[in-house]
Amino acid sequence: METTEVVKKSGEGHTSFLRAARAGHLDKIVEHLKNNVDINTSNANGLNGLHLASKDGHLHVVTELLNRGANVDSATKKGNTALHIASLAGQHEVVKCLVENGASVNVQSQNGFTPLYMAAQENHDEVVRYLLDHGANQSLATEDGFTPLAVAMQQGHDKVVAVLLENDTRGKVRLPALHIAAKKDDTKATKLLLENEHNPDVTSKSGFTPLHIASHYGNEAVANILLDKRADVNFSAKHNITPLHVAAKWGKANMVTLLLTRGANIDNKTRDGLTALHCAARSGHEAVIEQLLEHGAPISSKTKVSIRHGRVMRLLLSNSWNTERLSAPRRRTASHPSTWQPREIMLTQPAFFSSTKHRLTMSPSTI
């Protein structure tokens, strides 16, 4: 009889302890602990005091429990830790406290959910940013194959999408979200961001817009979306480089056609007087040259440009190019087409050409 009463009282003590944790009653929690209640005791679902206090944002309780030895990574029956629960609830200060006390940032629950996934799912952008800054891996997917970015996209959480995209550069260079979406040709992300008042002409540190990036990679679908949202087709970046210059230099015939049909000025020149035709000629892109000539590119435009491609030379000569300007290679300036690759592109594409003979480098002045 006495043993039964002890067990009953012990069970009541554990229940009362968990209720106090959920309610944030620190004095009652301390009293229960003095009476030897197990600090990691849990209910039928595996929820313990730390889990319950974390969910409701009782930072003072979470701090006390951790200081008294609560297991920071103890999991419920579904595999959720206190960090999962705090992230799901958007309890930013509790998340910080747990991480500072050694909580595993990339722990996955039974279904493969990470704390980052849970924060992304519930649109807690500040928690998402904090977790990313502290080592969260956004490539980890659930059993169903969903990543934090995928679930944020599905839920229409544009702020979280932006944070995730801006951090998806492997620590090299952080770019505005629209630039990353343009690089990936991610039409869904692009539409979501633009629908939530992201500027289609936002510039990177190098002064390039998302349309410049889409032009570089030949990503026509994203370019169309940007232009439909009134992105400036003739936006002049550093050294007066336009998206058409970029598309011509990289031989993206599809983009050249698109930009011209959407109002790109074929006569625009870089700071050193290079037209899109010069850029295509210097890089040996015959298809682009033919396109530009068909659209009335100025073949007598004078600037010093070295052309080493025999077939390109013959093509230009047959169209009355000013042969006096086909000079030997000169000292490259900052806006020479071999040097004005944006830093954000340089870091994601190691070389301009597959052949080391024609590999060109970037001038530090363009950074």
NORTASUL-V32355 format. One line per field, one symbol per residue. psi: psi as a letter, one per 20 degrees, with the letter a starting at -180 (. if undefined). A space follows every 10 residues. Layout:
BEGIN
psi: ???
END
This chain:
BEGIN
psi: ghgghggghg ghggghghgh ghiknhghgh ghhhkkpphj qrahjjpagg gghggjknhh gggggghjjq ohjqqahjjp rhhgghghik nghggggggh jjqohjqqah jjprhgghhg hjknhhgggg ggikjpojip rrhjjprhgg hhghiknhgg ggggghjlkk jfppqqghgg hghiknhggg ggghikkpoi kqqrhijqrh hgghhgiknh ghgggghhkk qohkpoapkk prhhgghghj knhhhggggg hjjpoiiqqr hjjprhgggh ghiknggggg ggghjkpoij ppqoppojog hgghgghikk qoiijmrqpr pprhjqiiil pqhhhhiioh qgqhphhjpq rpphii.
END
